[in-house]
């Protein structure tokens, strides 16, 4: 924190010497906390929340999402759509440029930069976990499967400033997809010059967005400076953004209250600190905490053992003392999730498919022991976030497992960063974990359970599930058909009992009283600072 505050003071001094206006909200330095250091900023690979925040502010795609959620021009000044909605033509601005971290102009942003990026995204040699986000493009599925070369992707250059996208199926909202970070352009010469380190540091990346990275002290702080080479649909209001790295959620909330940062996202357990205040609070109900059972190793390779856990739940007791920011929940998919332009589910599920029954739990447990060839159970750990309300609720689950199964489970509270690391690396038996998709599409979340998917933390594998998801992701189904197929996939996960939804948590994006124009998106899709400002 000392390094962060020293750097903050120096930047404020520089701003005053430069003549920042005292009566204007623009031209100011904004401050924001990140829990962890972005591991990389290669747009075709970066799938972390922190990475997306940086990319959305340092880069610009064909389009951009405005603060009201509408799609506005980005590098593309305008676009045309064919009558069958399978051919989209984007006309690029002629005044957009690539810049280095120190502000030197590299060259214009052209159609080639988008073609190179999209071919990289679907190329199996890139090993991108985001390749499914381009499956709308013609031949993308075959390229990712390795049966066609990347040059066969449905992208065409008419001239340097005209890009044509040929789609595998009709789409009315491709312009919204084109705003995602995985579709951001990539400057081929800079990428090749970086020799495998593209996006790993400020000087191994080039920028075409409203900001550029001026300083990156890994693990401590990161400073964005307004990119003077940028000319976009929106004018850039702040002089820059200063990120402090490594704060816990509690430290973020304290920094916001103490005036050390201008905005922050905090979990529901900390919202009471901002009640009855003049802070601006936006609520997102987009986080479902689920009990994940690791199929890859240990006792939960046995479906009987997984069914025993699902049957032994005592949700009545577990839900008896939940605070307002936590709600009982029976679905893996949050209420805000969409299928096309419609809500995925009008009403949340009212129960979990596996019935709570202590005697049935005992039968499953005995069958599981026999199946695994065990006479007694090994020691079991349940990983969970270090949250007092959640730990209290899970205590009732542990009591029920002890009462009905004679099973003693150790509750292991962890920081969010360590919990994510343990689960994502498969280093767990049971864990309360928030599975996240890459967007508000229900398919984005459920796609993480495909066989071999990087984000498939439970090890679940089903050929029928994979086939259904393939039909959904390649647009072979209408929205209503896709919703039914997604529900079938969701139900299969519950019947196999690899994941048991427990709580819907509200998280909150908070602006300090003197701050405006910073906007956050649901489903951890980033934060935009381009219109941000603050009064002195």
PyMOL commands that set and color helices and strands:
alter all, ss='L'
color gray80, all
select helices_A, chain A and resi 2-17+49-58+111-122+124-126+131-134+140-144+150-152+174-177+181-183+188-193+202-204+249-257+268-274+298-301+303-311+315-318+358-372+388-405+416-424+442-449+463-473+479-496
alter helices_A, ss='H'
color red, helices_A
select strands_A, chain A and resi 29-34+63-65+71-73+76-81+87-92+97-99+105-108+155-159+162-166+211-217+221-226+240-245+263-267+280-293+326-328+338-339+342-343+380-385+409-414+430-434+499-511+515-516+519-520+527-528+533-534
alter strands_A, ss='S'
color yellow, strands_A
deselect
rebuild
show_as cartoon
